[in-house]
Amino acid sequence: MKDYRIAVQIGLEEIRGYLISKGFRVLPHGKEELDADITVLTGLQEDEDDVTPTRMVFKDDHKKEKILIDATELSKEEVLQLIKLDWKLDKH
């Protein structure tokens, strides 16, 4: 498995610990915004009543694909499934 770097927003410690327990490389707080392949956070569209995306894919300035996962109302298991789906990971 590739060593994907995952950033987890402060306050989502249950998800952070779960991903670490599954063998993922979760970046220390303060390093996330520069190095992460996947960022897990909450509140991407708090003001929208009818649309709440669970993930967004984009390319950074270096044309590298990055993923944002909105964990609002998701369980830790659902977050893991989105990571596996996005990166086609079979393990964990």
Secondary structure, 3 states (H helix, E strand, C coil): CCCCEEEECCCCHHHHHHHHHCCCEECCCCCHHHHCCEEEECCCCCCCCCCCCCEEEEECCCCCEEEEEECCCCCHHHHHHHHHHHHCCCCC
